[in-house]
């Protein structure tokens, strides 16, 4: 019994595209700003630096405060 020599299987090359920082920077600033605003509302609203009067925002983010470990009452 004879076996024919098999051709070697070509190995695909992986190329990772370079992403310029100039394309990422505006999105990083935007996401950082949104995260800062969300952190403000969860952590500080209805406290010493309250921007909005009333308890509406406090009630909307109440469970998030406890989940993240911020005391509120």
C-alpha positions in Angstrom: 0.0 0.0 0.0 1.4 3.4 -1.0 0.4 6.8 0.1 0.6 9.9 -1.9 2.5 12.9 -0.4 0.0 15.5 0.7 0.6 19.1 -0.1 1.3 21.3 3.0 -1.7 23.2 4.3 -1.1 26.9 4.0 -1.3 28.8 7.3 -3.3 32.0 7.1 -1.6 35.1 8.4 -3.4 37.3 10.8 -3.1 41.0 10.4 -4.3 43.4 13.1 -5.3 46.8 11.7 -3.8 49.8 13.4 -6.4 52.3 14.8 -5.1 55.8 15.0 -5.5 57.6 18.3 -7.1 60.5 16.5 -10.1 58.3 15.7 -10.4 56.9 19.2 -9.9 60.1 21.2 -13.3 61.8 20.5 -15.1 58.6 21.4 -13.1 58.1 24.6 -13.8 61.7 25.7 -17.5 61.3 24.9 -17.7 58.0 26.9 -15.8 59.5 29.8 -18.1 62.5 29.9 -21.2 60.2 29.9 -19.6 58.0 32.6 -18.9 61.1 34.7 -22.4 62.4 34.4 -23.8 59.0 35.3 -21.5 58.8 38.3 -22.6 62.2 39.4 -26.3 61.3 39.4 -25.7 58.0 41.2 -23.3 59.3 43.8 -23.9 63.0 44.5 -27.4 64.1 43.4 -29.6 65.0 46.3 -26.6 65.7 48.4 -24.5 68.8 49.0 -24.1 69.5 45.3 -27.7 68.9 44.2 -28.4 70.5 40.8 -32.1 69.5 40.6 -34.7 70.1 43.3 -36.9 67.4 44.6 -36.5 63.6 45.0 -37.2 62.4 41.5 -33.6 61.7 40.5 -32.9 60.1 43.9 -35.7 57.7 43.3 -34.6 56.9 39.8 -31.0 56.0 40.9 -31.8 54.7 44.3 -31.2 51.0 43.6 -28.0 51.9 41.6 -26.7 53.7 44.7 -27.0 50.7 46.9 -25.7 48.4 44.2 -22.5 50.5 43.9 -22.2 51.0 47.6 -23.1 54.7 47.9 -25.1 55.4 51.1 -28.2 57.5 50.6 -30.2 57.4 53.8 
